[in-house]
Amino acid sequence: MSASKIVVKKARVWPGVIAIAIATVYLIALLAAERQNLIIALLVAGIVVVIAGAWLGVLDSVSASFGDHEDALGGSAIIAAVAIAAFFHENHFVLLLVITVLIYSVATLGLNVQFGYAGVLNFAGASFFGIGAYTSAVLNTYTPVPHLLVLVIGGLLAAFAGSLLLLPVLRTRGHYAAVVTIAFALLFKTFLEVNDVLGGPQGMQVKGMSILGWSFNDNIKIGNISLSFYMNYFVVSLLLLIGAFILVRRLERSWIGLNLDALRLDETAANCFGLNIVRWKVTAFLIGNVGGFVAPNNYTFADSLILVSILLLGGIGNPWGLIVATIIVVVVPEKLQTIQEYRFLLYAMMVIAVLLFRPEGLLPRPVRRYFPGWRP
C-alpha cells in the first residue's frame, strides 16, 4: 500500500505584485492631488475598486499570493515605499506624512502583539509611544549620548514602563485591565503638562539627529538633485518598520507566538498545561512597547484610540492589513481638509462598519502554509 502524496499548488506571485503596483500608483496620485474634488473622486474610485475586487474574489487571490510569497512581496513593498519617497523627494509635507505612516505602523505592530497574540488589552499605546519620544528628547537636550544609542534607550525605557504598568493589570481581569491602561494614559498626559523639566504644556523642542557625523536636518545634495532632509528620517523609519515587521512575523510562527496564542484563547487552560501566565503577559508588554517636536497633546488617550482603530480596521493579527489601515487613517484626514474636525467621528464610523460587516478587518489575512497540505 503506497502512501498518497499530497500536492498543493502554490498561489502565483503576480496578483500580489500587481496589487502593490496599483496601490503605489494610486497613493502617488492621492498624495499629489491638491483639489478637494479630485481627492474625493480618487477616494470614491478606490472604494469602488476594493468592493469590486472583494466581490469578484480578487482580494482572495491577492491574499493567497501574500501568504505563499511573503518574502518576495515584502521586498516589492519596500521598493514601492522607496518609489513613493523618491517621487516626492523635495516635498517636505508629503514625506512627513509618509514617515508618520511608517512610525504609526511600527507602533501598531507592537500593539498587535499585545492584542492579537496575547489578548492583553492596552489602551495606552500612545503613552508608551510618548515615553520613547520624551526619552529621546531629554537625552538629546541634556546629555551627550550618541543619537544612535538614544533610539535604543527610548525603546527600552518604553518597554520597562510597560512592564511596571503590567503589575496592576495582572491583578485584574477582562475590561478592568483595560480601565487600568486608560487611567495610565490620562495620568501620563497630566504628568507631562505639569512637569516643567519636560517643557510643560508647550512640550520640548527636539534637536535634529546626527549619526556618525551625518546631520539629519540638512537637505541632501546629489549632483543637481536636491532631496528634502526628511529623506534621512524616511530611511530610519523604513528600517525600523522592516525590523518590526520581521520580528512580529517570526514571533507569530515561533514557540513564543504559540504560547501567547494559547494565553489569548484561554488563560485557565493555558495555566493547566503549565504556561506561566504572568511571565507571558510581561513578555507581550515588553515586546509590544518597544516602539522634530514632542508635546503632551501628541500622546493623549485619543491618540491611543487611533492606534486601536488602526488595529481593528487592519485586522487583529494581520500585519499587512495594519499597514494598509495606517495609510487610510493617517493619509485620508490630512488630504480631506474638510473633515479634519470630524476625523474621530470618521474613525468611529469605520470601526463600527468593519466590526459589523467584516470583523476580520478590511483585507483578508494572508495565510502562509507551514508544510504541504496545511491550511487552517
C-alpha positions in Angstrom: 0.0 0.0 0.0 1.6 3.2 -1.2 1.3 6.4 0.8 -0.7 9.0 -1.1 1.3 12.2 -1.9 -0.4 15.5 -1.2 0.4 18.1 -3.9 -0.7 21.7 -3.1 -0.4 24.2 -5.8 1.1 27.5 -4.6 -0.6 30.7 -5.4 1.0 32.8 -8.1 3.1 35.8 -7.1 1.7 38.1 -9.8 -1.6 39.1 -8.1 0.4 40.4 -5.2 2.9 42.3 -7.4 0.1 43.8 -9.5 -1.7 44.8 -6.3 1.4 46.6 -4.9 2.0 48.3 -8.2 -1.6 49.6 -8.4 -1.6 50.7 -4.8 1.7 52.6 -5.3 0.4 54.5 -8.4 -2.9 55.2 -6.5 -1.0 56.5 -3.4 1.2 58.8 -5.5 -1.9 60.2 -7.3 -3.7 60.7 -4.0 -0.7 62.4 -2.3 -0.1 64.6 -5.3 -3.7 65.7 -5.6 -4.4 69.2 -4.2 -8.0 70.0 -5.3 -10.6 68.6 -2.9 -13.0 67.4 -5.6 -10.1 65.4 -7.2 -9.2 63.9 -3.8 -12.8 62.9 -3.2 -13.0 61.3 -6.7 -9.9 59.3 -6.1 -11.2 58.1 -2.7 -14.5 57.1 -4.2 -12.7 55.3 -7.0 -10.5 53.4 -4.5 -13.5 52.3 -2.5 -15.3 51.1 -5.6 -12.3 49.1 -6.8 -11.8 47.4 -3.4 -15.5 46.5 -3.2 -15.5 45.2 -6.7 -12.2 43.2 -6.0 -13.8 41.6 -2.9 -17.0 40.7 -4.9 -15.0 39.2 -7.8 -12.7 37.3 -5.4 -9.6 39.2 -6.5 -8.7 40.1 -2.9 -8.7 36.4 -2.0 -6.2 35.8 -4.8 -4.0 38.7 -3.6 -4.2 37.3 0.0 -3.1 33.9 -1.2 -0.3 35.4 -3.1 1.0 37.3 0.0 0.6 34.1 2.1 2.7 32.0 -0.3 5.2 34.6 -1.4 5.5 36.9 1.6 9.3 37.5 1.4 9.2 38.4 -2.4 6.2 40.7 -1.9 7.7 42.2 1.2 10.7 43.2 -1.0 8.3 44.6 -3.6 6.5 46.7 -0.8 9.9 48.1 0.3 10.6 49.1 -3.3 7.2 50.7 -3.6 7.8 52.8 -0.4 11.1 54.0 -1.8 9.5 54.8 -5.1 6.9 57.0 -3.4 9.6 58.8 -1.3 11.7 59.3 -4.5 8.7 60.7 -6.4 8.2 63.3 -3.6 11.9 63.8 -2.8 11.5 67.6 -2.5 8.1 67.7 -0.9 8.5 68.2 2.9 4.9 67.8 3.8 4.3 64.5 1.8 7.5 63.0 3.1 6.5 63.9 6.7 3.1 62.2 6.0 4.9 59.1 4.7 7.2 59.0 7.8 4.1 59.3 10.0 2.6 56.3 8.3 5.8 54.3 8.9 6.1 55.2 12.5 2.4 54.6 13.3 2.8 51.2 11.6 5.7 50.3 13.9 3.7 51.4 17.0 0.6 49.4 15.8 2.6 46.3 15.1 3.8 46.4 18.8 0.2 46.8 19.9 -0.8 43.9 17.7 1.5 41.6 19.8 -0.4 42.5 22.9 -4.0 42.5 21.5 -3.7 39.9 18.8 -1.2 37.4 20.1 -1.6 37.6 23.9 -5.1 39.0 24.3 -3.8 41.7 26.7 -5.9 44.9 26.3 -3.8 48.1 26.1 -5.5 51.4 25.6 -2.3 53.4 26.4 -0.3 52.7 23.3 0.3 56.4 22.5 1.6 56.9 26.1 4.4 54.3 25.6 5.0 56.0 22.2 5.4 59.2 24.2 7.7 57.7 26.7 10.1 56.7 24.0 9.8 60.1 22.3 10.3 62.1 25.5 13.3 59.9 26.5 14.9 60.7 23.2 14.2 64.5 23.6 15.6 64.6 27.1 18.7 62.7 26.2 19.3 64.9 23.2 18.8 68.0 25.2 20.6 67.3 28.5 23.1 64.6 27.8 25.9 63.9 25.2 24.6 60.4 24.5 25.1 59.5 20.8 21.8 59.7 18.8 22.1 56.1 17.6 22.1 54.9 21.2 19.3 57.3 22.0 17.0 55.3 19.7 17.7 52.1 21.6 17.4 53.7 25.1 14.0 55.2 24.2 12.6 51.8 23.1 14.0 50.0 26.2 12.6 52.6 28.6 9.1 52.3 27.0 9.3 48.6 27.4 10.4 49.0 31.1 7.5 51.3 31.8 5.1 48.8 30.2 6.3 46.1 32.5 5.7 48.3 35.5 2.2 49.1 34.3 1.5 45.4 33.9 1.8 44.9 37.7 -1.7 46.4 38.4 -3.0 44.9 35.1 -2.1 41.4 36.3 -4.4 41.9 39.4 -7.4 42.5 37.2 -9.3 40.6 34.5 -11.1 41.5 31.3 -12.4 45.0 30.9 -10.9 46.1 34.3 -7.5 45.6 32.8 -8.4 48.0 30.0 -9.5 50.6 32.6 -6.0 50.4 34.2 -4.3 51.3 30.9 -6.9 54.1 30.2 -6.1 55.6 33.6 -2.4 55.4 32.9 -2.9 57.3 29.6 -4.7 60.1 31.4 -2.2 60.3 34.2 0.7 60.3 31.7 -0.7 63.3 29.9 -1.2 65.2 33.2 2.3 64.4 34.3 3.7 65.8 31.1 1.7 69.0 31.4 2.8 69.8 34.9 6.4 68.8 34.5 8.5 72.0 33.7 11.6 69.9 33.1 9.8 68.3 30.1 8.5 71.7 28.8 5.1 71.6 30.4 2.1 72.0 28.1 4.3 73.6 25.4 6.4 70.4 25.1 10.1 70.2 24.1 11.9 71.3 21.0 13.9 68.3 19.8 17.3 68.8 18.1 17.9 67.2 14.8 19.5 63.8 14.8 23.2 63.3 13.9 24.5 59.8 13.4 28.2 59.1 12.6 28.6 62.8 11.7 25.6 62.8 9.3 23.2 65.7 10.1 19.6 64.6 9.6 18.3 68.2 9.4 20.3 69.2 6.4 19.0 68.8 2.8 20.8 66.2 0.7 22.6 67.2 -2.5 23.3 64.5 -5.1 24.7 66.3 -8.2 22.0 68.7 -9.4 19.3 66.8 -7.4 18.2 68.2 -4.1 16.5 65.9 -1.6 14.4 67.0 1.4 16.1 66.4 4.8 13.1 64.3 5.6 14.6 61.6 3.4 17.0 60.9 6.2 14.2 60.2 8.6 12.4 58.2 6.0 15.3 55.8 5.7 15.4 55.4 9.5 11.7 54.9 9.8 11.6 52.4 7.0 14.4 50.4 8.6 12.5 50.4 11.9 9.3 49.2 10.2 11.2 46.4 8.3 12.8 45.2 11.6 9.4 45.4 13.5 7.6 43.6 10.7 10.1 40.8 10.5 10.1 40.4 14.3 6.4 40.2 14.5 6.1 37.6 11.7 8.9 35.5 13.2 7.3 35.8 16.6 4.0 34.6 15.3 5.5 31.4 13.9 7.7 30.6 16.9 7.0 28.7 20.1 6.7 32.1 21.8 3.8 33.0 19.4 2.1 29.7 20.1 2.3 30.3 23.9 0.9 33.8 23.5 -1.9 32.5 21.3 -2.8 29.9 24.0 -2.8 32.6 26.6 -5.2 34.7 24.4 -7.6 31.8 23.8 -8.0 30.5 27.4 -5.9 31.6 30.3 -7.2 28.9 32.6 -6.5 26.1 30.1 -3.0 27.5 29.3 -2.2 27.6 33.0 -3.4 24.0 33.4 -0.9 23.0 30.7 2.0 24.6 32.6 2.2 28.0 31.0 3.3 30.8 33.3 0.6 33.4 32.7 2.4 36.3 34.4 5.6 35.7 32.5 4.0 35.6 29.1 1.9 38.7 29.8 5.1 40.6 30.8 6.7 39.3 27.6 3.9 40.6 25.4 4.0 44.0 27.1 7.8 44.2 26.8 7.8 43.3 23.1 4.8 45.5 22.2 6.0 48.7 23.8 9.5 48.9 22.2 8.3 51.2 19.8 11.1 67.4 15.4 8.8 68.2 18.4 7.2 66.4 21.2 4.3 67.8 23.3 1.7 66.3 25.7 -1.1 66.7 23.2 0.7 64.3 20.8 0.3 61.3 23.2 -3.2 61.6 24.6 -5.8 58.9 25.2 -7.4 59.9 21.9 -4.2 59.1 20.1 -4.2 55.7 21.8 -7.7 55.1 20.4 -6.4 55.9 16.9 -3.9 53.1 17.3 -6.6 50.8 18.4 -8.8 51.9 15.5 -5.9 51.0 13.1 -5.7 47.6 14.8 -9.4 46.9 14.3 -9.5 48.2 10.8 -6.5 46.3 9.6 -7.5 43.1 11.4 -6.1 41.8 14.7 -3.2 39.5 13.9 -2.8 40.8 10.3 0.4 42.8 10.0 -0.2 43.5 6.2 -3.7 44.8 7.0 -2.3 47.1 9.7 -0.1 48.8 7.3 -3.0 49.4 4.8 -5.2 50.6 7.7 -2.5 53.0 8.9 -2.3 54.6 5.4 -6.0 55.1 5.4 -6.2 56.6 8.9 -3.2 58.9 8.5 -3.5 60.0 4.9 -7.2 60.4 4.3 -7.9 63.0 7.1 -4.8 65.0 6.0 -5.9 65.2 2.4 -9.5 65.8 3.1 -9.2 69.1 5.0 -13.0 69.5 5.2 -13.2 66.5 7.6 -10.3 67.4 9.8 -12.5 68.3 12.7 -14.6 65.2 12.3 -11.8 62.7 11.9 -12.6 60.9 15.2 -16.2 60.5 14.1 -14.9 59.1 10.8 -12.7 56.6 12.7 -15.6 55.5 14.9 -17.9 55.0 11.9 -15.3 53.0 10.0 -14.6 50.8 13.1 -18.3 50.2 13.7 -18.8 49.3 10.0 -15.8 46.9 10.0 -16.9 45.2 13.2 -20.5 44.7 11.9 -19.7 43.6 8.3 -16.1 42.4 8.3 -14.8 41.6 11.8 -11.6 40.1 10.4 -10.5 43.5 9.1 -10.6 45.4 5.8 -8.4 42.9 3.9 -8.3 39.1 4.0 -5.5 37.8 6.3 -2.6 36.2 4.3 -2.2 32.6 5.4 1.2 31.0 5.0 1.4 27.2 4.8 3.9 25.8 7.1 4.1 22.4 5.3 2.4 21.0 2.1 -1.3 20.4 2.5 -1.7 22.6 5.6 -4.5 25.1 5.8 -6.2 26.3 9.0 
